[in-house]
Amino acid sequence: MIDQETIQRIMDATRIEEVIGEFVSMKRRGTNFVGCCPFHNEKTPSFSVSPAKGIYKCFGCGESGTAVSFLMKHEHYTYPEALRWLAKKYNIAVVEEELSDEQKERNSERDALFHVSEFAQKYFASLLYEDEMGSAVGLGYFHSRGLSDSVIKAFGLGYCLDQWDAFTRYARSNGYSDNVLQKTGLTIFKDDGKQYDRFRARVMFPIYSVSGRVLGFSGRILSKEKQAAKYVNSPDSEIFSKSHILYGLFQAKNAITRQDKCYLVEGNIDVISMFQSGVENTVASCGTSLTIEQVRLIRRYTKNVTVLYDGDAAGIKAAFRAVNMLFEEGLHVRVVLFPDGEDPDSYAQKYGSTQLQQYLKENESNFILFKTKVLAQDIKGDPIRKAEVLGDIVRTIALVPDLMERTEYVTQCASLLRIPEETLQNELAKTLNRKLYDSLNHKSDPGDKDLAESGAQGAESGERGAESGERKAESGGRKAESGALGAETVVPFTLNPAQSQERKIVSLLLNYGSETLDFEAKDNDGRPFIEKYTVAQVVVGELLDDQITFEDPVCQLIFNEYAKRINDGESTVNPQVFVTGGDERVRETAIAMMMTDYHVSDKWKDKLIHVPLPQERLHSDVEESLMTLKLKKLDIKIDEIDRQFAYLADNDEKLMLMAEKMRLVKLRQQLGTALYRVFS
């Protein structure tokens, strides 16, 4: 329902690096930006964003598109929702027509879940300031925890009245169905037909997506009912999965990226207190033990994590449990323990923001060294306990993917444990070898009783799943060996020489089609002058004159669009028509060809050596590419003649074919000579 003029204003204002930078930590590399892909698990950045072309592409998983398609994929927005998000970011007014009843009915259930969650957040937040009970109980509680009104509003905090169905009745009166209230978990419906508000008599902590959409809630009870849970979270739904979300990430992401560091705490109040104390780069797991998905969320923004836990024995054990996953994902981990009985919230309230920040700086320790010191105190001359500690430390060091880091840890931990460095190094080597052996899908007997467990093992080690094990068991009992990734042997797809050159031509059109080339010509009086043509005009004209078609169907589709527009009088084609077009094959091919990041290192300049840019050699590149394609096509035709010749019996037909072959060979020689001149 957004008109085309508004859409165009939105697209003109959008800067893709700013949009994706809201969700992915990126660094400039040449003319592009690179980071770890948010669509698949990776440790080495292969996700590239081109500001000049307004596109992104992951060279690991193949995902690609524009700022709009990124929001649709990453945030699960519809096309209009992605446009509205961009309009809000760039302060562009969007005038929309009222939806009809029929159009409202067509809205997806997912949209309805988002809408009722946002509606609920606004309702709960309003009660803090507009309802007598909400102000006395809810707002009074937050103020008692030392939270300011500005921070309360920044996190969207609220209160659910101590009434059975106050919210449910209000939501129904505003048109929300029992179906969406039940699926979001805001209302609990009983078999006897009764219903009640899940979060009644609780202060409310809305849980946001990275882009700021309300996904669910965490509610804390204020009464002292022994049977009631202290915290209640929204149940998992189509839009909410607490194991995939970090509390406070929406508010913290910019600070995490800016400071290249994330503080990880245990509770919601800890996050908010840290934020209010100026430590804005703080997040917490949403009422769960830390999950691998949450770790990967952090890794999108930084590789540096400091874990904050209570200083008692339970807090230390919790830190030990949480950190292994952080190491496995390649993060650099530090730890801060607060004095016994304190947590980030209580410490901030007692000593203030300045002393809290100072405490964090002065008490931050490398986690592995911290763990070694803590466990070393527990040895007390017991050789059995010392061996257990050694094994524990070695298993943690083995999780560190970087060789140099592991080597340094071995040196320092050996000193702390007072054992020879070689002993620790040998134990580490054994552990790494066992890990490697376990990760590889080594030869196994299909009749082995453990084969049925291969699915569960594969989920942890990346090996084949249970189904592949069953298939091997059924295939005659033969043994099979596959790689650690569990992938079957795949013969890579290769292009023939002509198709490779076709892609080179199309790449020139997409990247340099609007560039102009100078050609010498003479007027009617024989005087020389310069004619200017775009690369697109030259390429299209040459190939149409020679009636050359493409074997690659996607390249042919792209070329056809150029040919149509050039014949209609245009000088080029905006490559964005392929990026935003409906044909997925065309879109992916176009983006892959456009995602180039050619830049000249400053080292050449320092050595006073000029390295020509692609634009400087564009004229010869176009000539060479066109002639090479023509040569490839001639080779194909000559080969075809040779194949036909073997099956002909008629001498006249043979003579005609021979004459055609000689003509093509002569043309090929001429092209070869011209091509040599281009190279020379």
GIMO-V478830 format. One record per residue. N is the residue number from 1. RES is the residue in one letter. PHI is phi in whole degrees, -180 to 180 (999 if undefined). PSI is psi in degrees with one decimal (* if undefined). Layout:
n & res & phi & psi
N & RES & PHI & PSI
N & RES & PHI & PSI
//
This chain:
n & res & phi & psi
1 & M & 999 & 9.2
2 & I & -96 & 129.0
3 & D & -72 & 159.7
4 & Q & -63 & -34.2
5 & E & -64 & -42.3
6 & T & -67 & -41.8
7 & I & -58 & -42.5
8 & Q & -66 & -38.7
9 & R & -63 & -39.7
10 & I & -64 & -46.4
11 & M & -66 & -36.6
12 & D & -66 & -33.8
13 & A & -83 & -21.9
14 & T & -71 & 131.5
15 & R & -114 & 112.3
16 & I & -61 & -34.3
17 & E & -68 & -30.7
18 & E & -72 & -40.2
19 & V & -66 & -53.2
20 & I & -69 & -28.6
21 & G & -62 & -18.4
22 & E & -68 & -22.2
23 & F & -121 & -20.1
24 & V & -131 & 131.0
25 & S & -78 & 120.9
26 & M & -129 & 156.3
27 & K & -127 & 146.7
28 & R & -71 & 136.0
29 & R & -137 & 103.9
30 & G & 67 & -129.0
31 & T & -90 & -7.7
32 & N & -109 & 176.2
33 & F & -119 & 144.2
34 & V & -130 & 152.4
35 & G & -166 & -179.4
36 & C & -80 & 136.9
37 & C & -66 & 132.8
38 & P & -82 & -4.7
39 & F & -102 & -9.7
40 & H & -153 & 162.2
41 & N & -80 & 118.1
42 & E & -148 & 153.6
43 & K & -110 & -23.4
44 & T & -105 & 123.0
45 & P & -59 & 126.4
46 & S & -133 & 10.6
47 & F & -97 & 119.4
48 & S & -121 & 138.1
49 & V & -123 & 128.8
50 & S & -107 & 105.0
51 & P & -62 & -37.8
52 & A & -64 & -35.6
53 & K & -103 & -7.1
54 & G & 69 & 32.2
55 & I & -135 & 162.1
56 & Y & -132 & 157.4
57 & K & -155 & 137.0
58 & C & -100 & 122.1
59 & F & -85 & 2.8
60 & G & -94 & -54.6
61 & C & -104 & -11.2
62 & G & 92 & -5.2
63 & E & -62 & 141.4
64 & S & -158 & 163.9
65 & G & 156 & -157.7
66 & T & -109 & -176.6
67 & A & -61 & -38.7
68 & V & -66 & -47.9
69 & S & -67 & -29.3
70 & F & -63 & -47.2
71 & L & -64 & -38.2
72 & M & -65 & -38.9
73 & K & -77 & -47.6
74 & H & -77 & -42.6
75 & E & -102 & 0.8
76 & H & 60 & 36.3
77 & Y & -80 & 154.2
78 & T & -78 & 170.1
79 & Y & -59 & -47.7
80 & P & -63 & -36.5
81 & E & -66 & -38.6
82 & A & -64 & -40.4
83 & L & -65 & -40.4
84 & R & -65 & -38.7
85 & W & -61 & -44.4
86 & L & -67 & -39.6
87 & A & -62 & -41.0
88 & K & -66 & -41.1
89 & K & -63 & -39.0
90 & Y & -104 & 17.2
91 & N & 54 & 48.3
92 & I & -108 & 124.5
93 & A & -70 & 133.1
94 & V & -116 & 117.5
95 & V & -99 & 120.3
96 & E & -121 & 149.6
97 & E & -80 & 150.3
98 & E & -66 & 133.6
99 & L & -73 & 141.1
100 & S & -77 & 166.6
101 & D & -59 & -38.2
102 & E & -65 & -40.8
103 & Q & -68 & -36.3
104 & K & -62 & -40.2
105 & E & -65 & -29.1
106 & R & -79 & -12.9
107 & N & -58 & 138.1
108 & S & -69 & 157.8
109 & E & -63 & -33.9
110 & R & -61 & -44.3
111 & D & -61 & -39.0
112 & A & -64 & -37.7
113 & L & -65 & -41.4
114 & F & -63 & -45.2
115 & H & -64 & -43.8
116 & V & -70 & -30.7
117 & S & -67 & -42.6
118 & E & -68 & -37.3
119 & F & -62 & -44.5
120 & A & -64 & -41.8
121 & Q & -60 & -44.8
122 & K & -64 & -38.7
123 & Y & -65 & -49.2
124 & F & -63 & -40.0
125 & A & -67 & -37.9
126 & S & -65 & -31.0
127 & L & -66 & -26.6
128 & L & -62 & -31.4
129 & Y & -117 & -13.6
130 & E & -116 & -6.4
131 & D & -120 & 137.6
132 & E & -62 & -45.9
133 & M & -69 & -40.3
134 & G & -61 & -39.5
135 & S & -71 & -43.3
136 & A & -69 & -43.7
137 & V & -91 & -57.2
138 & G & -68 & -56.8
139 & L & -65 & -35.8
140 & G & -61 & -38.7
141 & Y & -65 & -47.6
142 & F & -63 & -39.2
143 & H & -66 & -35.6
144 & S & -66 & -23.3
145 & R & -89 & 6.8
146 & G & 82 & 15.4
147 & L & -88 & 135.6
148 & S & -82 & 161.7
149 & D & -62 & -36.3
150 & S & -65 & -39.3
151 & V & -73 & -38.3
152 & I & -57 & -43.2
153 & K & -74 & -34.3
154 & A & -63 & -34.0
155 & F & -97 & 1.0
156 & G & 66 & 30.3
157 & L & -67 & 157.5
158 & G & -158 & -165.2
159 & Y & -148 & 138.5
160 & C & -106 & 124.1
161 & L & -59 & 152.0
162 & D & -82 & 61.9
163 & Q & -136 & 150.5
164 & W & -60 & -45.2
165 & D & -143 & 34.4
166 & A & -60 & -46.9
167 & F & -67 & -43.1
168 & T & -59 & -44.7
169 & R & -63 & -39.9
170 & Y & -67 & -40.5
171 & A & -66 & -42.9
172 & R & -61 & -41.7
173 & S & -65 & -18.3
174 & N & -101 & 15.4
175 & G & 93 & 6.1
176 & Y & -87 & 135.9
177 & S & -83 & 159.0
178 & D & -61 & -31.1
179 & N & -60 & -49.6
180 & V & -73 & -31.3
181 & L & -65 & -37.3
182 & Q & -73 & -41.8
183 & K & -70 & -29.6
184 & T & -82 & -13.4
185 & G & 82 & 5.7
186 & L & -67 & -31.3
187 & T & -124 & 138.7
188 & I & -105 & 123.9
189 & F & -105 & 128.3
190 & K & -93 & 160.2
191 & D & -64 & -25.9
192 & D & -83 & 7.5
193 & G & 93 & -7.0
194 & K & -84 & 158.4
195 & Q & -144 & 157.4
196 & Y & -154 & 159.0
197 & D & -72 & 127.6
198 & R & -60 & -37.1
199 & F & -104 & 19.8
200 & R & -57 & 140.8
201 & A & 64 & 32.2
202 & R & -129 & 147.4
203 & V & -79 & 145.9
204 & M & -113 & 132.4
205 & F & -116 & 100.3
206 & P & -68 & 144.8
207 & I & -111 & 121.4
208 & Y & -103 & 154.4
209 & S & -76 & 173.6
210 & V & -60 & -30.4
211 & S & -91 & -1.4
212 & G & 100 & 11.3
213 & R & -84 & 141.5
214 & V & -77 & 121.6
215 & L & -102 & -33.8
216 & G & -174 & -166.4
217 & F & -141 & 156.0
218 & S & -124 & 125.8
219 & G & -116 & 130.8
220 & R & -106 & 127.9
221 & I & -76 & 146.5
222 & L & -108 & -17.3
223 & S & -79 & 172.2
224 & K & -106 & 31.9
225 & E & -64 & 124.1
226 & K & -69 & -32.4
227 & Q & -84 & -13.6
228 & A & -85 & 138.7
229 & A & -68 & 140.3
230 & K & -62 & -44.7
231 & Y & -122 & 139.9
232 & V & -126 & 129.9
233 & N & -106 & 158.2
234 & S & -59 & 143.4
235 & P & -72 & 158.9
236 & D & -61 & 139.5
237 & S & -144 & -171.1
238 & E & -65 & -25.3
239 & I & -110 & -9.6
240 & F & -129 & 124.1
241 & S & -141 & 106.0
242 & K & -63 & -23.8
243 & S & -76 & -10.6
244 & H & -108 & 8.8
245 & I & -128 & 145.5
246 & L & -114 & 127.3
247 & Y & -69 & 131.4
248 & G & 89 & -1.7
249 & L & -65 & -36.2
250 & F & -59 & -43.8
251 & Q & -77 & -24.4
252 & A & -98 & -18.1
253 & K & -58 & -40.9
254 & N & -67 & -40.6
255 & A & -67 & -36.9
256 & I & -62 & -46.7
257 & T & -64 & -44.1
258 & R & -64 & -41.7
259 & Q & -94 & -6.0
260 & D & 53 & 47.1
261 & K & -164 & 144.0
262 & C & -131 & 132.5
263 & Y & -95 & 131.9
264 & L & -114 & 118.4
265 & V & -119 & -179.1
266 & E & -93 & -37.7
267 & G & -126 & 164.4
268 & N & -61 & -46.0
269 & I & -63 & -35.2
270 & D & -60 & -43.8
271 & V & -59 & -48.0
272 & I & -68 & -39.3
273 & S & -65 & -41.4
274 & M & -63 & -43.4
275 & F & -60 & -47.0
276 & Q & -65 & -27.3
277 & S & -86 & 7.9
278 & G & 94 & -1.6
279 & V & -99 & 78.0
280 & E & -79 & -16.4
281 & N & -88 & 56.2
282 & T & -127 & 136.6
283 & V & -137 & 167.4
284 & A & -142 & 153.1
285 & S & -72 & 149.2
286 & C & -87 & 73.9
287 & G & 70 & 18.2
288 & T & -131 & 164.1
289 & S & -65 & 151.2
290 & L & -57 & 133.6
291 & T & -111 & 162.7
292 & I & -63 & -34.3
293 & E & -66 & -37.8
294 & Q & -68 & -38.1
295 & V & -61 & -42.6
296 & R & -69 & -28.5
297 & L & -62 & -45.5
298 & I & -61 & -42.7
299 & R & -65 & -20.3
300 & R & -63 & -27.8
301 & Y & -107 & -27.5
302 & T & -163 & 159.6
303 & K & -106 & 4.6
304 & N & -113 & 117.1
305 & V & -126 & 134.0
306 & T & -116 & 120.9
307 & V & -92 & 127.5
308 & L & -111 & 121.9
309 & Y & -138 & 162.9
310 & D & -62 & 151.7
311 & G & -84 & 1.7
312 & D & -81 & 177.6
313 & A & -61 & -38.3
314 & A & -65 & -39.2
315 & G & -66 & -38.5
316 & I & -66 & -43.3
317 & K & -63 & -39.5
318 & A & -63 & -39.0
319 & A & -64 & -43.2
320 & F & -60 & -41.5
321 & R & -67 & -38.5
322 & A & -76 & -27.3
323 & V & -80 & -27.7
324 & N & -55 & -42.7
325 & M & -64 & -35.4
326 & L & -63 & -43.0
327 & F & -65 & -42.7
328 & E & -60 & -29.1
329 & E & -91 & 11.4
330 & G & 82 & 18.4
331 & L & -88 & 153.5
332 & H & -95 & 120.7
333 & V & -114 & 132.4
334 & R & -125 & 168.2
335 & V & -140 & 145.6
336 & V & -130 & 123.4
337 & L & -105 & 132.7
338 & F & -85 & 159.8
339 & P & -54 & 149.6
340 & D & -53 & 128.1
341 & G & 91 & -4.8
342 & E & -110 & 153.9
343 & D & -137 & 174.1
344 & P & -54 & -38.4
345 & D & -68 & -50.9
346 & S & -66 & -36.2
347 & Y & -66 & -41.8
348 & A & -64 & -40.8
349 & Q & -67 & -37.2
350 & K & -77 & -39.6
351 & Y & -115 & -12.1
352 & G & 91 & 167.4
353 & S & -68 & -39.6
354 & T & -63 & -45.9
355 & Q & -71 & -32.3
356 & L & -62 & -48.2
357 & Q & -64 & -37.1
358 & Q & -67 & -39.9
359 & Y & -63 & -41.1
360 & L & -62 & -42.1
361 & K & -68 & -41.5
362 & E & -81 & -20.3
363 & N & -115 & 15.4
364 & E & -82 & 130.3
365 & S & -129 & 149.1
366 & N & -61 & 131.9
367 & F & -65 & -45.5
368 & I & -64 & -40.7
369 & L & -68 & -38.0
370 & F & -62 & -47.0
371 & K & -61 & -41.4
372 & T & -62 & -44.1
373 & K & -63 & -43.1
374 & V & -63 & -47.5
375 & L & -71 & -32.0
376 & A & -63 & -31.9
377 & Q & -67 & -19.5
378 & D & -92 & -3.0
379 & I & -75 & -51.1
380 & K & 51 & 45.4
381 & G & 74 & 7.7
382 & D & -89 & 111.9
383 & P & -64 & -34.4
384 & I & -66 & -44.9
385 & R & -65 & -35.3
386 & K & -65 & -39.9
387 & A & -65 & -38.1
388 & E & -65 & -44.3
389 & V & -63 & -43.5
390 & L & -58 & -45.6
391 & G & -63 & -40.0
392 & D & -64 & -46.5
393 & I & -64 & -42.2
394 & V & -62 & -41.5
395 & R & -63 & -35.5
396 & T & -71 & -44.9
397 & I & -61 & -36.5
398 & A & -64 & -19.5
399 & L & -76 & -18.8
400 & V & -74 & 120.2
401 & P & -75 & -23.9
402 & D & -85 & 125.7
403 & L & -62 & -44.5
404 & M & -65 & -39.2
405 & E & -63 & -44.1
406 & R & -60 & -43.1
407 & T & -61 & -42.4
408 & E & -67 & -38.7
409 & Y & -63 & -39.9
410 & V & -59 & -45.8
411 & T & -61 & -49.5
412 & Q & -73 & -39.8
413 & C & -70 & -35.9
414 & A & -61 & -39.6
415 & S & -66 & -41.8
416 & L & -67 & -35.9
417 & L & -87 & -6.5
418 & R & 59 & 50.7
419 & I & -131 & 157.2
420 & P & -60 & 141.5
421 & E & -60 & -35.1
422 & E & -64 & -33.6
423 & T & -62 & -47.5
424 & L & -66 & -38.4
425 & Q & -65 & -41.0
426 & N & -65 & -42.4
427 & E & -64 & -38.5
428 & L & -64 & -42.3
429 & A & -61 & -41.6
430 & K & -62 & -43.3
431 & T & -65 & -43.4
432 & L & -65 & -38.3
433 & N & -65 & -40.1
434 & R & -64 & -40.4
435 & K & -62 & -43.6
436 & L & -63 & -43.7
437 & Y & -62 & -44.1
438 & D & -67 & -32.5
439 & S & -77 & -24.3
440 & L & -82 & 142.4
441 & N & -88 & 76.0
442 & H & -71 & 168.6
443 & K & -59 & 136.5
444 & S & -139 & 151.9
445 & D & -83 & 119.8
446 & P & -59 & -23.3
447 & G & -84 & -2.1
448 & D & -63 & 136.5
449 & K & -65 & -20.1
450 & D & -80 & -5.9
451 & L & -62 & -34.3
452 & A & -64 & -20.0
453 & E & -90 & 1.6
454 & S & -63 & -27.4
455 & G & -64 & -46.1
456 & A & -66 & -39.1
457 & Q & -66 & -39.8
458 & G & -64 & -32.9
459 & A & -64 & -28.5
460 & E & -93 & -29.9
461 & S & -112 & -1.8
462 & G & 81 & 12.1
463 & E & -83 & -172.2
464 & R & -66 & 155.8
465 & G & -85 & 177.5
466 & A & -62 & -35.0
467 & E & -63 & -40.9
468 & S & -67 & -34.2
469 & G & -64 & -41.7
470 & E & -65 & -39.8
471 & R & -62 & -39.9
472 & K & -67 & -35.0
473 & A & -66 & -29.7
474 & E & -88 & -7.4
475 & S & -93 & 19.5
476 & G & 104 & 10.9
477 & G & 77 & 16.5
478 & R & -79 & 151.6
479 & K & -85 & 150.6
480 & A & -140 & 148.7
481 & E & -128 & 129.3
482 & S & -134 & 169.1
483 & G & -75 & 173.6
484 & A & -64 & -23.5
485 & L & -80 & -7.5
486 & G & 74 & 12.5
487 & A & -88 & 141.5
488 & E & -72 & 159.8
489 & T & -62 & 125.6
490 & V & -119 & 128.6
491 & V & -82 & 116.1
492 & P & -64 & 143.6
493 & F & -76 & 130.7
494 & T & -125 & 145.9
495 & L & -90 & 146.0
496 & N & -76 & 166.1
497 & P & -56 & -38.3
498 & A & -66 & -42.7
499 & Q & -65 & -37.2
500 & S & -61 & -40.9
501 & Q & -72 & -32.6
502 & E & -59 & -42.7
503 & R & -67 & -32.8
504 & K & -63 & -43.1
505 & I & -63 & -47.5
506 & V & -65 & -35.1
507 & S & -62 & -40.7
508 & L & -61 & -42.0
509 & L & -62 & -46.3
510 & L & -70 & -38.8
511 & N & -91 & -29.8
512 & Y & -133 & 16.1
513 & G & -58 & -29.7
514 & S & -91 & -5.5
515 & E & -71 & 145.1
516 & T & -99 & 145.1
517 & L & -119 & 143.5
518 & D & -96 & 135.1
519 & F & -130 & 134.8
520 & E & -78 & 138.3
521 & A & -146 & 171.9
522 & K & -129 & 142.4
523 & D & -83 & -174.4
524 & N & -62 & -23.9
525 & D & -93 & 5.2
526 & G & 83 & 8.2
527 & R & -85 & 136.0
528 & P & -74 & 146.8
529 & F & -152 & 169.1
530 & I & -105 & 126.9
531 & E & -103 & 140.4
532 & K & -112 & 130.4
533 & Y & -134 & 147.6
534 & T & -75 & 159.4
535 & V & -57 & -40.7
536 & A & -61 & -43.1
537 & Q & -64 & -40.8
538 & V & -66 & -49.0
539 & V & -64 & -48.1
540 & V & -63 & -45.1
541 & G & -60 & -46.6
542 & E & -62 & -47.9
543 & L & -73 & -34.7
544 & L & -69 & -40.0
545 & D & -59 & -39.7
546 & D & -90 & 3.1
547 & Q & 54 & 43.8
548 & I & -91 & 129.5
549 & T & -113 & 165.7
550 & F & -101 & 138.7
551 & E & -75 & -35.7
552 & D & -75 & 116.3
553 & P & -64 & -33.4
554 & V & -70 & -41.6
555 & C & -61 & -38.2
556 & Q & -65 & -40.0
557 & L & -62 & -43.7
558 & I & -66 & -44.0
559 & F & -62 & -39.9
560 & N & -59 & -38.8
561 & E & -66 & -40.4
562 & Y & -64 & -45.7
563 & A & -61 & -42.3
564 & K & -61 & -46.7
565 & R & -73 & -36.7
566 & I & -64 & -42.6
567 & N & -66 & -24.3
568 & D & -84 & 2.3
569 & G & 103 & -2.9
570 & E & -79 & 154.3
571 & S & -92 & -17.7
572 & T & -163 & -173.4
573 & V & -131 & 135.7
574 & N & -72 & 117.0
575 & P & -62 & -13.9
576 & Q & -63 & -21.7
577 & V & -65 & -27.4
578 & F & -84 & -32.2
579 & V & -70 & -36.7
580 & T & -102 & 3.1
581 & G & -71 & 171.1
582 & G & -82 & -23.1
583 & D & -80 & 112.9
584 & E & -63 & -37.0
585 & R & -64 & -42.4
586 & V & -65 & -44.5
587 & R & -60 & -49.5
588 & E & -66 & -39.6
589 & T & -66 & -43.4
590 & A & -63 & -45.5
591 & I & -65 & -41.9
592 & A & -60 & -39.8
593 & M & -75 & -28.9
594 & M & -84 & -18.7
595 & M & -82 & 70.4
596 & T & -107 & 147.8
597 & D & -134 & 54.5
598 & Y & -77 & 120.9
599 & H & -147 & 151.7
600 & V & -95 & 129.8
601 & S & -64 & 143.0
602 & D & -64 & -17.9
603 & K & -63 & -33.8
604 & W & -65 & -39.4
605 & K & -64 & -40.7
606 & D & -61 & -31.2
607 & K & -91 & 6.2
608 & L & 60 & 35.4
609 & I & -109 & 124.0
610 & H & -88 & 120.6
611 & V & -106 & 116.9
612 & P & -66 & 140.5
613 & L & -80 & 161.2
614 & P & -55 & -37.4
615 & Q & -64 & -30.1
616 & E & -72 & -28.3
617 & R & -110 & 22.5
618 & L & -65 & -41.6
619 & H & -58 & -51.5
620 & S & -69 & -31.6
621 & D & -65 & -41.5
622 & V & -66 & -46.9
623 & E & -59 & -48.0
624 & E & -63 & -41.5
625 & S & -66 & -42.6
626 & L & -65 & -44.8
627 & M & -67 & -37.0
628 & T & -64 & -41.5
629 & L & -62 & -43.1
630 & K & -62 & -39.6
631 & L & -62 & -43.8
632 & K & -61 & -41.5
633 & K & -67 & -38.1
634 & L & -64 & -40.6
635 & D & -59 & -41.6
636 & I & -64 & -43.7
637 & K & -65 & -41.1
638 & I & -65 & -42.6
639 & D & -62 & -37.9
640 & E & -66 & -39.2
641 & I & -62 & -44.0
642 & D & -59 & -40.1
643 & R & -67 & -40.4
644 & Q & -67 & -36.7
645 & F & -59 & -35.9
646 & A & -68 & -20.1
647 & Y & -104 & -2.2
648 & L & -89 & 139.6
649 & A & -109 & -26.8
650 & D & -76 & 124.8
651 & N & -67 & -37.0
652 & D & -62 & -42.4
653 & E & -65 & -36.7
654 & K & -64 & -41.0
655 & L & -64 & -40.0
656 & M & -64 & -42.7
657 & L & -65 & -39.2
658 & M & -64 & -39.7
659 & A & -65 & -41.0
660 & E & -65 & -39.2
661 & K & -65 & -41.5
662 & M & -63 & -38.1
663 & R & -63 & -44.1
664 & L & -67 & -39.0
665 & V & -64 & -41.9
666 & K & -63 & -42.0
667 & L & -64 & -37.8
668 & R & -65 & -38.3
669 & Q & -64 & -40.8
670 & Q & -64 & -43.2
671 & L & -65 & -39.0
672 & G & -62 & -41.2
673 & T & -64 & -45.2
674 & A & -64 & -38.8
675 & L & -66 & -37.7
676 & Y & -62 & -37.9
677 & R & -65 & -36.5
678 & V & -64 & -42.7
679 & F & -66 & -39.6
680 & S & -79 & *
//
